[in-house]
Amino acid sequence: MFHQSQFGYNTDRKRLACATSNVLELWDYKPETLTLHKRLLLAPYHYQFNSSPDGVYAESDNPDAELGARGIAVSNNYVYVLYNPNTNRMHEEQKEKL
């Protein structure tokens, strides 16, 4: 994962949840190592890479791209993901047609 990550931890299962905008990963924890348990794609990647005098940067190549996970919380049995599907533009376009 290379985006800003958010983390949650289940102490009973010793499992770490890590979410970025696009991916949710569950990791089994042992003091000496982390082992990937599951990786889920939450939203497709839509990036184009550009360069400037300041370096290389990535930006979305699609204004309708899903924004993906915005937050996570962990309980004893579940990982909750606050997800933004980016429906604002769709609703704005519907208003224009009415």
N, C-alpha and C positions, 0 to 999 in steps of 0.2 A: 504494500500500500504506500502510495506516495502523497496522498492528500492529507489535510489536517484530519486527525483521527480523534474519535471519542471512545471512551472506554467504560465498561461496567464489569463487575466481578461477582460471581456467585461463589460464596465461601463454602457452601455445602457440597457442590459438585466440583469445586476447584476449577472453574471454567471462566475464562476471560472472554468478554464480548468486545469486539473492536469494530466500529462502524466509520465509514467515510461516506461521502455523498453517494457513491456508486456501489460499495461493497460492504457486506456484513460478514465478519469472520468470527468463529468460535474457536477458542484455543484451550486445550487441556493444560493445566498448570502443574508442574512438579518443580521443586526448588532448583533442580539442575537444568530444566529445559521447558520449553513450550512446544506442544505438538498440535498441529492444525487438526481440528475436529470436523469443521464444515466451513465452506466458503459459498456465499450466495451473492449473485449479482442482483442488486436492487434497482439499478437504473443503467441504461446503456451509456457508454462513453461517447461523447460528442465534443471532440476537441480539434482545434487547429493550432498549430504551433507557428509562432512568428518570432522574428528576431529584431532587435533594436540595438542601439549603441549600449544600452544597459544590460543586454543579455537576451536570452531566449525565454519566452513566456507562452503559456497556453491559455486559450479562451474558448468558450463554447462556439461551435460552428453552426448552431441551430437555436434560434430564439425560442422554439417550442420544446427544447430539450427538457426532460424531467430534471428537477433540481435535486431530487433524491432525499436521503436521510438528513435530517436537521438536528436530531437529538436521539439519545437512547437512554433507557432506564432498565434495570435488571431487578427481578424479584426472585423468589426461591424457585419458581417454575417457568418463568417466561422472560424473554427479552422484548421490550417494547421499543418500537422504532417510530419516531415522529417523522413522517414522510411528506414531502411537498411534491405533488405531481406537476406543478407549474401549469395549472389550469387557468390562471389569470388571463393570459392572452386569448385563450379560447373563448372565455366569457366576454371579453372586450369585443371580439370580432362578432359574437352573437348580437351584442347590443347595437353594433353598427348596422346590422342587417334589418333590425326591427323597425 
